[in-house]
Amino acid sequence: MPASRHKAAIALTFGRAAAHYDQHAAFQRASGDKLAALLGPVKDAAILDAGCGTGWFSRQWREPGNRVIALDLSLPMLSEARRRQSASDYLVGDIERLPLAGGQVDICFSNLAVQWCDDLSRALAEFYRVTRPGGIIAFSTLADGSLAELQQAWRQVDEADHINRFLTIDAIAQLMRPYRHQFHRESHRLYYPRLAPLLHDIKGVGAGYLRQGRQEGLAGSQRLRRLESAWERQPAGLPLTYQIVYGLIQRD
């Protein structure tokens, strides 16, 4: 799919999820909490929350007195952030083409957003461009191996791809090498009692979008029963694993 249509489709999918996003975003909040902890306390700074969603972390950053710019590709998401008075300023924009002049912020914070970019190196370069010397870029992203249980179970049902492709850990590390940085990785595993709430969480945060397109009829009740039967259930429930990379880049 051409990049412009791809981004428009992502914005539409996340826009549809805006009203109920926070009900399904426990994993996203856990990732953002870890990223914020790596960054440490911040006061009296200008912060760009890139891929802000409903503004959950914009509000956390604004509370101690920071000036927060909330940016998202999805207008409905940004409208939800504005409704909740999450930030000082609001921008609809693409992380790979940030609508900001250079050196505008002290910190770029981006939690689980850059995996939707076409080119991570371009996203990191944009973060670097808009951050002042002495500032910090903090981001988290998903890596290859995320949602592996979902893909493995689907392979017992049909031959189609049902998850987006993620960069490998090594590829992400390579893209960070030009910068003075810290690199952290972790596996985060969730357990669900049944398939339905698992799929509802994925869809509920807008992450059900597939760049390569979705075949008709894939979510029929018979196929979903086969999918749940194919899942390797553990005593705690149906496992779903995310591979997360946390990156901190010093702006020289």
Buried (B, 14 or more C-beta within 10 A) or exposed (E): EEEEEBBEBBBBBBBBBBEBBBEBBEBBBBBBEBBBEBBEEBEEBBBBBBBBBBBBBBBBBBEEEBBBBBBBBBBBBBBBBBEBEBBBEBBBBBBBEBEBEEEBBBBBBBBBBBBBBEEBEBBBBBBBBBBBEEBBBBBBBBBBBBBBBBEEBBEEBBEEBBBBEBBBBEEBBEBBEEBEBEBEEEEBEBEBEEBEBBBBBBBBBBBBBBEEEEEEEBEEEEBBEBBBEBBEBEEEBBBBBBBBBBBBBBBE
